[in-house]
Amino acid sequence: MRARFPIWPVLAALALSACGSGGSPSSGSTPSSSSSVSAAGSQPLIVVAEQAAGGFDSGATTVHLMRRDGTEADRLTIKQHSMVSRAAGSRIFVTGNDGSLKAVHRDGSVESLGSVGTSQPQGFIVSPDGKRWMWQTNDGNTSRVYLAGDGLTSRAIAESHENARAITTYSWTAAGAFLVDTPVGIGGYILFDTALGPIQKVDLNSFTARPVAHTDTCQFSDMASDGTLACFPRSADRNSRSLSLISPDGKATTVQLAMPRFTQYGDAYFSRDGRQLTVAGATSVGSQNQPEQFGTDIITTADASIKRLAVDGVRPSESMQAQTWLEDGSLVVWRPDGAAGGSSGVFVISPTGQSKQITTGRTMPIGILVS
């Protein structure tokens, strides 16, 4: 059962509040006693989460609804122990430590979407239109991925019974929903979420998942709408980094990545028309306690040419994934708190390369509201 109701009668229970519109965000602001989310207008908004220093379990999370020009449409405060997980379609998804799932809308209403377990869900992802969602469970012997959504009863769509591996969610883009058969127990200082095992693509009609070719030897990152893969070849050469573009007929194009800028790498996401894609890297990773230096390059798929983004020290958001590309070809990127390269915060890069920093501080983009 799913219920939608005005925000104000339930503030005491959900601890969700909104404050005035316009202006620039500031981490020390205090929410007012009225909501103006409905005044946000019809343009897409970039949803930016500002967590407490110790994470969502240590304090409230402020959510900024930002326009591309850097003005703030509104903001919300999400109570401690509730995670602002994703934003897509008309919903900002909030998951609780009790396994509850709720959505906040532009008009200030809160929607109960039922349960995704008995604790904070793992691997929670949503479809680009915000109408379906998936998450994973792992009890040590069996891992499962569940699918639910509007008009769809929760159901398991994939499972694994291997002790050393698990089936987990990976991404959900316009090209489809993807799972990864990943090894468990891998540690280390890992900055990018490239797939560590073979990928499966979900058939949303039959509720099954099928293997994606080439992803057993190439670490998957994204698929374009025409089926072209962006992946990172597994190589024993620690001094060489490359990105592969593999067309549906199996033809592979290799793009060499500069070292040491791509000591670690990831965030290869196609633009909406498939003509470009991002690829991010980091250097100074764990080097004498120096902060990592992120960097993002843009690849043109037609000729595999590569160029550096106009702003240094930034990367796309793994919460947004392919949503990092806006409809007009702009990019949403961020510089994590503590990373080298300048002030932390969220940036919008226009198709012409002009940069606008739209938030500062411990802020991270998590999605787009389009209605």
VENDA-V572237 format. One record per pair of residues at least 24 apart in sequence whose ideal C-beta (glycine too) atoms are under 10 Angstrom apart, sorted by the first residue. I is the first residue (numbers start at 1). J is the second residue. D is the distance in Angstrom with one decimal. If there is no record, write none. Layout:
BEGIN
I_J_D / I_J_D
END
This chain:
BEGIN
1_112_8.1 / 1_113_9.8 / 1_114_7.0 / 2_101_9.8 / 2_103_9.4 / 2_111_6.7 / 2_112_6.3 / 2_113_5.8 / 2_114_6.5 / 2_149_10.0 / 2_150_7.8 / 2_151_9.3 / 3_110_9.3 / 3_111_7.1 / 3_112_5.0 / 3_113_9.2 / 3_114_9.6 / 4_103_8.4 / 4_105_7.8 / 4_107_9.9 / 4_109_5.6 / 4_110_7.4 / 4_111_4.2 / 4_112_7.6 / 4_113_9.6 / 5_109_6.5 / 5_110_6.5 / 5_111_7.8 / 5_112_8.0 / 6_35_9.2 / 6_107_8.9 / 6_108_7.1 / 6_109_5.6 / 6_110_8.0 / 7_35_6.0 / 7_37_8.1 / 7_76_9.0 / 7_104_7.5 / 7_105_8.7 / 7_107_8.7 / 7_108_4.6 / 7_109_5.7 / 7_110_5.2 / 8_33_9.3 / 8_34_8.6 / 8_35_7.2 / 8_108_7.9 / 8_109_9.7 / 8_110_9.7 / 9_110_9.6 / 10_102_9.5 / 10_109_9.6 / 10_110_6.0 / 10_112_9.2 / 11_35_9.6 / 11_77_10.0 / 11_79_9.8 / 11_110_9.0 / 13_79_9.5 / 13_110_9.4 / 14_78_8.5 / 14_79_6.9 / 14_82_8.0 / 14_94_8.3 / 14_96_9.2 / 14_100_9.4 / 14_102_6.8 / 14_104_8.9 / 14_110_6.0 / 14_112_9.4 / 15_60_7.5 / 15_77_7.4 / 15_78_7.3 / 15_79_3.1 / 15_80_7.9 / 15_81_9.4 / 15_82_7.6 / 16_60_9.9 / 16_63_9.2 / 16_76_6.1 / 16_77_7.0 / 16_78_6.1 / 16_79_7.1 / 16_82_8.5 / 16_92_9.7 / 16_94_7.6 / 16_102_8.2 / 16_104_6.2 / 16_108_9.1 / 16_110_6.0 / 17_60_9.5 / 17_75_9.1 / 17_76_6.7 / 17_77_5.0 / 17_78_9.0 / 17_79_9.3 / 17_108_9.7 / 18_63_9.0 / 18_65_9.0 / 18_74_5.6 / 18_75_6.5 / 18_76_5.0 / 18_77_7.8 / 18_104_8.6 / 18_108_6.0 / 19_62_9.4 / 19_72_9.8 / 19_74_7.2 / 19_75_5.5 / 19_76_8.1 / 19_77_7.8 / 20_72_9.1 / 20_74_7.5 / 20_75_8.3 / 21_65_8.5 / 21_71_8.8 / 21_72_7.0 / 21_73_5.6 / 21_74_4.8 / 21_75_8.6 / 22_67_9.7 / 22_71_6.2 / 22_72_6.3 / 22_73_7.6 / 22_74_8.5 / 23_71_7.2 / 23_72_5.6 / 23_75_9.7 / 24_64_9.4 / 24_66_9.5 / 24_70_7.1 / 24_71_7.6 / 24_72_6.2 / 24_358_8.7 / 24_359_8.3 / 24_360_8.5 / 25_50_7.4 / 25_62_7.7 / 25_63_9.9 / 25_64_4.6 / 25_65_9.6 / 25_66_7.5 / 25_70_9.4 / 25_71_9.8 / 25_72_5.2 / 25_75_6.7 / 25_345_9.3 / 25_346_9.7 / 25_358_8.4 / 25_359_5.3 / 25_360_7.7 / 25_361_8.2 / 25_363_7.5 / 26_50_9.8 / 26_62_9.5 / 26_64_9.8 / 26_72_9.4 / 26_75_9.8 / 26_359_9.7 / 26_360_8.6 / 26_361_8.5 / 27_52_9.8 / 27_62_7.1 / 27_64_10.0 / 27_359_9.4 / 27_360_8.2 / 27_361_5.1 / 27_362_7.3 / 27_363_8.4 / 28_62_9.9 / 28_361_9.8 / 29_62_7.8 / 29_72_9.9 / 29_75_7.5 / 29_77_9.5 / 30_77_9.2 / 31_60_9.4 / 31_62_8.5 / 31_75_7.4 / 31_76_8.1 / 31_77_5.1 / 34_108_9.4 / 35_74_7.7 / 35_76_8.6 / 35_107_8.7 / 35_108_4.1 / 35_109_9.5 / 36_73_8.6 / 36_74_5.6 / 36_75_9.7 / 36_108_8.0 / 37_65_7.2 / 37_73_7.8 / 37_74_4.8 / 37_75_8.9 / 37_76_7.4 / 37_92_9.9 / 37_104_8.0 / 37_105_7.5 / 37_106_5.3 / 37_107_6.2 / 37_108_4.3 / 37_109_8.8 / 37_369_9.8 / 38_74_8.8 / 38_105_9.1 / 38_106_6.5 / 38_107_4.5 / 38_108_5.9 / 38_109_9.3 / 39_73_7.3 / 39_74_7.1 / 39_106_9.2 / 39_107_9.7 / 39_108_9.7 / 40_65_5.8 / 40_67_8.5 / 40_72_9.6 / 40_73_3.9 / 40_74_5.7 / 40_106_5.3 / 40_107_8.9 / 40_108_9.8 / 40_369_7.8 / 41_67_8.3 / 41_73_6.9 / 41_106_8.9 / 42_106_9.2 / 42_370_9.1 / 42_371_7.8 / 43_67_6.5 / 43_68_7.9 / 43_69_9.8 / 43_73_8.5 / 43_369_9.5 / 43_370_9.0 / 44_68_8.0 / 44_326_7.0 / 44_327_7.2 / 44_328_9.5 / 44_368_5.3 / 44_369_6.5 / 44_370_4.9 / 44_371_8.7 / 45_72_9.5 / 45_73_5.6 / 45_74_8.6 / 45_87_8.5 / 45_92_9.8 / 45_106_7.7 / 45_367_9.5 / 45_368_7.0 / 45_369_4.5 / 45_370_8.3 / 46_70_10.0 / 46_73_9.5 / 46_87_8.7 / 46_317_10.0 / 46_320_8.8 / 46_323_9.3 / 46_326_8.3 / 46_330_9.8 / 46_332_5.8 / 46_346_7.1 / 46_348_7.3 / 46_358_6.8 / 46_359_8.8 / 46_365_5.7 / 46_366_9.0 / 46_367_8.1 / 46_368_6.2 / 46_369_8.2 / 47_76_9.4 / 47_84_7.9 / 47_86_8.6 / 47_87_3.8 / 47_88_9.1 / 47_91_9.9 / 47_92_5.8 / 47_93_9.9 / 47_104_9.7 / 47_319_9.3 / 47_320_9.0 / 47_323_9.8 / 47_364_9.9 / 47_365_6.9 / 47_366_5.4 / 47_367_4.9 / 47_368_6.8 / 47_369_6.0 / 48_72_9.2 / 48_75_9.2 / 48_84_9.6 / 48_87_9.3 / 48_317_9.4 / 48_332_9.1 / 48_334_8.5 / 48_345_8.7 / 48_346_5.4 / 48_358_7.5 / 48_359_5.2 / 48_363_4.9 / 48_364_6.8 / 48_365_5.3 / 48_366_7.1 / 48_367_9.4 / 49_76_9.8 / 49_78_8.3 / 49_83_8.8 / 49_84_4.7 / 49_85_9.2 / 49_87_8.9 / 49_92_9.2 / 49_317_9.9 / 49_319_8.2 / 49_346_10.0 / 49_359_9.9 / 49_362_9.1 / 49_363_7.0 / 49_364_5.5 / 49_365_8.0 / 49_366_5.1 / 49_367_9.4 / 50_75_8.8 / 50_77_9.8 / 50_84_9.4 / 50_345_9.8 / 50_346_9.9 / 50_359_7.5 / 50_360_9.7 / 50_361_6.6 / 50_362_5.8 / 50_363_4.7 / 50_364_7.9 / 51_78_9.4 / 51_83_8.8 / 51_84_8.2 / 51_337_9.7 / 51_362_6.2 / 51_363_8.7 / 51_364_7.7 / 52_80_7.7 / 52_362_8.2 / 53_337_8.7 / 53_362_6.9 / 55_80_9.8 / 55_83_8.8 / 56_80_7.0 / 56_81_6.8 / 56_82_6.7 / 56_83_4.7 / 56_84_7.5 / 56_85_9.7 / 56_94_9.8 / 56_95_9.5 / 56_97_9.0 / 56_120_8.8 / 57_81_5.8 / 57_82_9.5 / 57_83_8.7 / 57_97_7.6 / 57_120_8.9 / 61_94_8.9 / 62_361_9.8 / 62_362_9.6 / 62_363_8.6 / 63_87_8.5 / 63_92_6.5 / 63_94_9.0 / 63_104_7.9 / 63_363_9.8 / 63_366_8.3 / 64_346_8.6 / 64_358_8.4 / 64_359_6.0 / 64_363_6.9 / 64_365_9.5 / 65_92_8.6 / 65_104_10.0 / 65_106_7.8 / 65_369_6.9 / 66_332_9.4 / 66_346_7.3 / 66_348_8.6 / 66_358_4.9 / 66_359_6.5 / 66_363_9.2 / 66_365_8.5 / 67_348_9.3 / 67_358_7.8 / 68_326_7.2 / 68_328_8.2 / 68_330_6.5 / 68_332_8.6 / 68_348_5.1 / 68_350_8.5 / 68_356_7.3 / 68_358_7.4 / 69_348_8.3 / 69_356_6.9 / 69_358_7.9 / 70_346_9.5 / 70_347_9.7 / 70_348_7.7 / 70_356_5.3 / 70_357_7.1 / 70_358_4.3 / 70_359_8.3 / 71_358_8.4 / 72_358_8.4 / 72_359_8.4 / 73_106_8.5 / 73_369_9.1 / 74_106_8.4 / 74_108_8.7 / 76_104_6.2 / 76_108_8.9 / 76_110_10.0 / 78_102_9.6 / 78_104_8.1 / 81_120_8.3 / 82_120_9.0 / 83_120_6.4 / 83_121_8.9 / 83_124_8.3 / 83_366_9.9 / 84_319_9.3 / 84_364_9.6 / 84_366_6.2 / 84_367_9.3 / 85_116_9.8 / 85_120_9.2 / 85_121_8.0 / 85_124_4.8 / 85_125_8.5 / 85_126_8.0 / 85_133_9.0 / 85_135_9.3 / 85_319_7.8 / 85_366_7.4 / 85_367_9.0 / 86_124_6.8 / 86_125_6.7 / 86_126_4.8 / 86_127_9.9 / 86_130_8.2 / 86_133_8.0 / 86_172_9.2 / 86_319_6.3 / 86_320_8.6 / 86_321_9.7 / 86_323_9.2 / 86_366_5.9 / 86_367_5.2 / 87_126_8.3 / 87_130_7.8 / 87_319_8.5 / 87_320_8.5 / 87_323_8.6 / 87_365_8.8 / 87_366_5.4 / 87_367_2.9 / 87_368_6.4 / 87_369_5.8 / 87_370_9.6 / 88_125_9.3 / 88_126_4.8 / 88_127_6.7 / 88_128_5.8 / 88_129_6.7 / 88_130_3.8 / 88_131_8.6 / 88_132_9.7 / 88_133_9.0 / 88_172_8.6 / 88_320_9.3 / 88_323_7.3 / 88_366_9.5 / 88_367_5.2 / 88_368_6.9 / 88_369_8.1 / 88_370_8.1 / 89_126_7.9 / 89_127_7.8 / 89_128_7.4 / 89_129_4.6 / 89_130_2.5 / 89_131_6.2 / 89_132_9.8 / 89_150_9.8 / 89_367_9.1 / 89_368_8.8 / 89_369_7.6 / 89_370_6.3 / 89_371_6.5 / 90_129_8.8 / 90_130_6.1 / 90_131_9.2 / 90_369_6.6 / 90_370_7.2 / 90_371_4.6 / 91_126_7.7 / 91_129_9.5 / 91_130_4.4 / 91_131_8.6 / 91_133_9.3 / 91_367_9.0 / 91_369_7.9 / 91_371_9.5 / 92_130_9.1 / 92_366_8.1 / 92_367_7.5 / 92_369_7.0 / 93_124_7.2 / 93_125_9.6 / 93_126_6.1 / 93_130_7.8 / 93_133_7.0 / 93_366_8.9 / 93_367_8.3 / 95_119_9.6 / 95_120_6.0 / 95_121_5.5 / 95_124_5.8 / 95_133_9.8 / 95_135_8.4 / 96_120_7.1 / 96_121_9.3 / 97_121_10.0 / 99_135_9.6 / 101_133_7.6 / 101_135_8.9 / 101_148_8.5 / 103_130_7.8 / 103_133_9.7 / 104_369_9.7 / 105_369_8.5 / 105_371_9.2 / 106_369_6.1 / 106_370_9.8 / 106_371_7.7 / 113_148_7.9 / 113_149_8.8 / 113_150_9.1 / 114_148_7.2 / 114_153_9.7 / 114_154_7.4 / 115_148_9.4 / 115_154_8.2 / 116_146_7.3 / 116_148_7.4 / 116_154_7.8 / 117_146_8.5 / 117_154_9.8 / 121_146_8.8 / 121_169_9.8 / 122_166_9.8 / 122_168_7.6 / 122_169_8.2 / 123_166_9.8 / 123_167_9.9 / 123_168_5.2 / 123_169_3.9 / 123_170_8.1 / 123_179_9.2 / 123_180_9.5 / 124_169_7.6 / 125_169_5.0 / 125_170_7.9 / 125_171_6.7 / 125_172_4.8 / 125_173_9.9 / 125_177_7.5 / 125_178_9.2 / 125_179_9.9 / 125_319_9.3 / 125_321_8.5 / 126_172_6.4 / 126_177_9.7 / 126_367_8.0 / 127_172_5.4 / 127_173_9.0 / 127_174_9.3 / 127_176_9.6 / 127_177_7.1 / 127_204_8.7 / 128_172_7.0 / 128_173_6.6 / 128_174_5.6 / 128_175_9.8 / 128_177_10.0 / 128_321_9.7 / 128_322_8.1 / 128_323_7.2 / 128_367_9.4 / 128_368_8.8 / 128_370_9.0 / 129_174_9.5 / 129_370_8.4 / 129_371_9.2 / 130_367_8.5 / 130_368_9.6 / 130_369_8.7 / 130_370_8.4 / 130_371_8.8 / 132_172_8.2 / 132_177_8.2 / 132_202_10.0 / 132_204_7.5 / 133_169_9.5 / 133_172_8.4 / 133_177_9.9 / 134_158_9.5 / 134_168_9.9 / 134_169_5.1 / 134_170_9.8 / 134_172_7.1 / 134_177_6.5 / 134_178_10.0 / 134_179_8.3 / 134_202_7.8 / 135_168_9.6 / 135_169_6.7 / 136_166_7.6 / 136_167_7.2 / 136_168_4.9 / 136_169_5.4 / 136_170_10.0 / 136_179_8.5 / 137_166_9.5 / 137_168_9.8 / 138_166_5.2 / 138_167_8.8 / 138_168_7.9 / 138_184_7.6 / 140_166_9.6 / 140_184_9.2 / 142_166_9.0 / 142_167_9.5 / 143_167_5.0 / 143_168_6.9 / 143_181_9.4 / 143_182_9.3 / 143_184_8.4 / 144_168_9.8 / 145_169_5.9 / 145_170_9.8 / 145_177_9.4 / 145_179_5.7 / 145_180_9.9 / 145_200_9.3 / 145_202_8.3 / 145_209_7.8 / 147_177_8.1 / 147_202_7.5 / 147_204_7.8 / 147_207_6.7 / 149_204_9.5 / 152_204_9.4 / 152_207_9.3 / 155_207_6.3 / 156_207_8.8 / 157_200_9.8 / 157_202_6.3 / 157_203_8.9 / 157_204_8.9 / 157_206_9.2 / 157_207_4.9 / 157_208_6.8 / 157_209_6.3 / 158_200_6.8 / 158_202_7.7 / 158_207_9.2 / 158_208_7.8 / 158_209_4.7 / 159_209_10.0 / 165_196_9.7 / 165_197_6.9 / 165_198_9.9 / 166_197_9.1 / 167_197_9.2 / 167_200_7.7 / 167_209_8.1 / 168_195_9.4 / 168_196_9.7 / 168_197_9.0 / 169_202_9.4 / 170_194_9.6 / 170_195_5.8 / 170_196_10.0 / 170_197_9.6 / 170_199_6.7 / 170_200_8.8 / 170_201_9.9 / 170_220_7.3 / 170_221_9.3 / 170_222_9.9 / 170_321_9.2 / 171_195_8.8 / 171_199_9.2 / 171_220_8.6 / 171_221_8.4 / 171_222_7.0 / 171_223_8.7 / 171_269_9.0 / 171_318_8.9 / 171_321_5.1 / 171_322_7.5 / 172_202_8.5 / 172_321_7.8 / 172_322_9.0 / 172_323_9.9 / 173_222_6.6 / 173_223_7.1 / 173_224_9.0 / 173_225_8.6 / 173_269_8.1 / 173_270_8.0 / 173_272_9.7 / 173_321_6.3 / 173_322_4.2 / 173_323_8.1 / 174_223_9.4 / 174_224_9.0 / 174_225_5.8 / 174_270_9.0 / 174_272_7.1 / 174_274_9.8 / 174_322_7.0 / 174_323_9.6 / 175_201_8.4 / 175_222_7.7 / 175_223_4.3 / 175_224_6.3 / 175_225_5.3 / 175_226_8.5 / 175_227_7.5 / 175_228_9.1 / 175_229_9.7 / 175_270_7.9 / 175_274_9.2 / 175_322_8.0 / 176_201_5.1 / 176_202_6.5 / 176_203_8.6 / 176_204_7.9 / 176_212_9.4 / 176_223_6.9 / 176_225_9.4 / 176_227_9.7 / 177_201_7.1 / 177_202_4.1 / 177_203_9.2 / 177_204_6.9 / 177_209_8.5 / 178_202_7.1 / 178_209_8.7 / 178_212_7.3 / 178_215_9.1 / 178_220_7.2 / 178_222_8.8 / 178_223_7.3 / 179_209_5.4 / 179_212_9.6 / 180_212_9.8 / 180_215_8.3 / 180_219_9.6 / 180_220_7.2 / 181_209_9.6 / 181_211_8.7 / 181_215_9.3 / 181_216_9.1 / 188_286_9.2 / 189_264_8.4 / 189_282_10.0 / 189_285_6.3 / 189_286_5.0 / 189_292_8.9 / 190_264_7.5 / 190_266_9.0 / 190_285_9.5 / 191_263_9.4 / 191_264_4.9 / 191_265_8.9 / 191_266_7.2 / 191_267_9.5 / 191_280_8.8 / 191_281_9.1 / 191_282_5.2 / 191_285_6.6 / 191_286_9.7 / 191_292_6.5 / 191_294_8.0 / 191_315_8.4 / 191_318_9.8 / 191_336_9.2 / 191_339_9.6 / 192_219_9.6 / 192_221_8.6 / 192_232_9.2 / 192_264_5.8 / 192_265_6.2 / 192_266_2.4 / 192_267_6.1 / 192_268_9.3 / 192_279_10.0 / 192_280_6.8 / 192_281_8.4 / 192_282_7.6 / 192_294_9.7 / 192_315_8.2 / 192_316_9.9 / 192_318_7.6 / 193_221_8.7 / 193_266_6.3 / 193_267_8.3 / 193_318_5.1 / 193_321_9.2 / 194_218_9.8 / 194_219_4.3 / 194_220_7.3 / 194_221_5.7 / 194_231_8.1 / 194_232_5.7 / 194_264_9.3 / 194_265_7.5 / 194_266_4.8 / 194_267_8.7 / 194_268_8.2 / 195_219_5.4 / 195_220_4.2 / 195_221_7.2 / 195_231_7.9 / 195_232_9.1 / 195_266_9.8 / 196_220_9.6 / 196_234_9.7 / 199_223_8.6 / 199_229_8.7 / 199_231_8.7 / 201_227_9.9 / 213_246_8.2 / 213_248_9.0 / 213_250_7.4 / 214_244_8.2 / 214_246_5.3 / 214_250_7.4 / 214_252_8.0 / 215_246_9.2 / 217_244_9.6 / 218_242_10.0 / 218_243_9.5 / 218_244_5.5 / 218_246_7.0 / 218_252_8.3 / 219_243_9.9 / 219_244_9.4 / 219_265_9.3 / 219_266_8.6 / 219_268_9.5 / 220_246_9.9 / 220_268_9.1 / 221_265_9.1 / 221_266_6.5 / 221_267_7.2 / 221_268_3.8 / 221_269_7.1 / 221_270_9.3 / 221_277_8.7 / 221_278_9.5 / 221_279_8.2 / 221_280_9.9 / 221_321_9.1 / 221_322_9.9 / 222_267_9.0 / 222_268_5.7 / 222_269_5.0 / 222_270_5.4 / 222_277_7.0 / 222_278_9.1 / 222_321_7.3 / 222_322_6.0 / 223_248_9.8 / 223_270_7.5 / 223_274_9.7 / 223_322_9.1 / 224_248_9.7 / 224_269_9.8 / 224_270_4.3 / 224_271_8.6 / 224_272_9.4 / 224_273_8.9 / 224_274_4.0 / 224_275_9.2 / 224_277_7.8 / 224_301_7.6 / 224_322_9.2 / 225_270_7.8 / 225_272_7.9 / 225_273_8.2 / 225_274_5.8 / 225_322_9.9 / 226_270_9.4 / 226_273_9.9 / 226_274_5.9 / 226_301_9.7 / 227_274_9.7 / 228_253_9.3 / 228_270_7.6 / 228_274_6.8 / 228_277_9.2 / 228_301_7.2 / 229_268_9.5 / 229_270_9.8 / 230_255_9.4 / 230_267_10.0 / 230_268_4.1 / 230_269_7.6 / 230_270_6.5 / 230_277_5.7 / 230_278_9.2 / 230_279_7.8 / 230_299_8.5 / 230_301_9.0 / 231_268_7.6 / 232_257_8.8 / 232_262_9.6 / 232_265_6.2 / 232_266_7.6 / 232_268_7.4 / 232_279_8.9 / 238_263_9.2 / 239_263_9.8 / 241_265_5.7 / 241_279_9.6 / 241_281_7.5 / 242_279_10.0 / 243_268_5.9 / 243_277_8.5 / 243_279_5.4 / 243_297_9.2 / 243_299_7.1 / 243_304_9.0 / 243_306_8.6 / 244_268_9.5 / 245_270_9.6 / 245_277_8.1 / 245_299_7.9 / 245_301_6.3 / 245_304_6.7 / 247_301_9.8 / 253_299_9.7 / 253_301_8.4 / 253_303_9.3 / 253_304_5.0 / 254_304_7.9 / 255_279_7.6 / 255_297_8.9 / 255_299_5.8 / 255_300_10.0 / 255_301_9.6 / 255_304_5.1 / 255_305_8.6 / 255_306_5.8 / 256_304_9.5 / 256_306_8.2 / 257_281_6.4 / 257_297_7.6 / 257_299_9.7 / 257_306_7.9 / 258_283_9.7 / 258_295_8.9 / 258_297_8.1 / 258_306_8.5 / 258_308_8.8 / 259_283_8.3 / 260_284_8.2 / 260_285_9.2 / 260_287_9.6 / 260_293_9.3 / 261_293_7.9 / 261_294_9.3 / 261_295_5.2 / 261_296_10.0 / 261_297_8.3 / 261_308_8.7 / 261_312_9.8 / 262_295_8.0 / 262_297_8.5 / 263_287_9.0 / 263_292_8.9 / 263_293_9.6 / 264_292_7.9 / 264_294_9.4 / 265_297_10.0 / 266_315_8.3 / 266_316_9.0 / 266_318_7.9 / 267_294_9.1 / 267_296_7.2 / 267_315_5.6 / 267_316_4.5 / 267_317_8.4 / 267_318_6.9 / 267_320_9.9 / 267_321_8.5 / 267_324_7.9 / 267_333_9.1 / 268_297_9.8 / 268_299_8.2 / 268_316_9.1 / 268_322_9.9 / 269_316_5.9 / 269_317_9.7 / 269_318_9.5 / 269_320_8.4 / 269_321_5.9 / 269_322_4.6 / 269_323_8.4 / 269_324_5.5 / 269_325_6.8 / 269_331_9.4 / 270_299_9.5 / 270_301_7.8 / 270_322_6.2 / 270_325_7.5 / 271_298_9.0 / 271_300_9.9 / 271_301_8.7 / 271_322_8.3 / 271_324_9.1 / 271_325_4.5 / 271_326_9.4 / 271_329_6.7 / 271_331_8.6 / 271_351_9.8 / 272_322_7.9 / 272_323_9.7 / 272_325_5.6 / 272_326_8.4 / 272_327_6.7 / 272_328_9.7 / 272_329_8.0 / 273_301_9.6 / 273_325_8.9 / 273_329_8.3 / 274_301_6.3 / 274_302_9.8 / 275_299_9.8 / 275_300_6.8 / 275_301_5.8 / 275_302_6.8 / 275_329_9.1 / 276_300_5.8 / 276_301_6.6 / 276_302_9.3 / 276_325_7.9 / 276_329_8.1 / 276_331_9.3 / 276_351_9.5 / 277_301_6.6 / 277_306_10.0 / 277_322_9.1 / 277_325_8.7 / 278_309_8.0 / 278_315_8.4 / 278_316_5.3 / 278_322_9.3 / 278_324_6.6 / 278_325_7.9 / 278_331_7.0 / 278_333_8.1 / 279_306_7.7 / 279_315_9.9 / 279_316_9.3 / 280_309_9.1 / 280_314_8.2 / 280_315_4.1 / 280_316_6.1 / 280_318_9.7 / 280_324_9.9 / 280_333_8.5 / 281_315_8.4 / 282_313_9.7 / 282_315_7.6 / 282_339_8.3 / 282_340_9.6 / 283_340_9.1 / 284_339_9.6 / 284_340_6.8 / 290_340_7.5 / 291_336_9.2 / 291_337_9.9 / 291_338_5.7 / 291_339_5.5 / 291_340_4.4 / 291_341_8.5 / 292_336_8.5 / 292_338_8.6 / 292_339_5.7 / 292_340_6.7 / 292_341_9.3 / 293_339_7.1 / 293_340_4.4 / 293_341_5.8 / 294_333_8.9 / 294_334_9.1 / 294_335_6.8 / 294_336_7.5 / 294_339_5.7 / 294_340_8.0 / 294_341_6.7 / 295_341_8.1 / 296_324_9.5 / 296_331_8.0 / 296_333_6.1 / 296_349_8.8 / 298_331_8.1 / 298_349_9.2 / 298_353_9.5 / 307_353_9.7 / 309_333_7.3 / 309_347_9.5 / 309_349_6.4 / 309_353_8.1 / 309_355_8.8 / 310_347_9.7 / 310_349_6.3 / 310_350_9.3 / 310_352_9.2 / 310_353_4.3 / 310_354_7.6 / 310_355_5.8 / 311_335_8.4 / 311_341_8.4 / 311_342_8.3 / 311_347_5.8 / 311_349_6.3 / 311_353_8.9 / 311_354_9.9 / 311_355_4.8 / 311_356_9.9 / 311_357_8.7 / 312_340_9.0 / 312_341_5.2 / 312_342_7.5 / 313_339_6.3 / 313_340_6.0 / 313_341_1.8 / 313_342_5.6 / 313_343_9.5 / 313_344_9.3 / 313_347_9.8 / 314_339_8.6 / 314_341_7.1 / 314_342_8.7 / 314_344_9.8 / 314_345_9.4 / 314_346_9.1 / 314_347_5.9 / 314_349_8.4 / 314_355_9.0 / 314_357_9.8 / 315_339_8.5 / 316_365_8.7 / 317_346_8.3 / 317_364_6.0 / 317_365_4.7 / 317_366_6.9 / 317_367_8.7 / 318_364_9.4 / 318_366_9.8 / 319_364_6.8 / 319_365_7.0 / 319_366_4.3 / 319_367_6.7 / 320_364_9.2 / 320_365_5.5 / 320_366_6.6 / 320_367_5.8 / 320_368_7.5 / 321_367_9.4 / 323_365_8.4 / 323_366_9.1 / 323_367_5.9 / 323_368_5.4 / 324_349_9.9 / 324_365_7.8 / 324_368_9.5 / 326_350_9.5 / 326_351_9.4 / 326_368_7.3 / 327_368_9.1 / 327_370_8.7 / 330_354_9.3 / 330_356_9.2 / 331_355_9.6 / 332_358_8.6 / 332_365_5.1 / 332_367_9.6 / 332_368_8.1 / 333_365_8.1 / 334_358_9.8 / 334_359_8.5 / 334_363_7.2 / 334_364_5.7 / 334_365_5.8 / 335_360_9.7 / 335_363_9.7 / 335_364_10.0 / 336_362_8.5 / 336_363_9.6 / 336_364_7.4 / 337_361_7.0 / 337_362_4.6 / 337_363_8.3 / 337_364_8.9 / 338_362_9.2
END
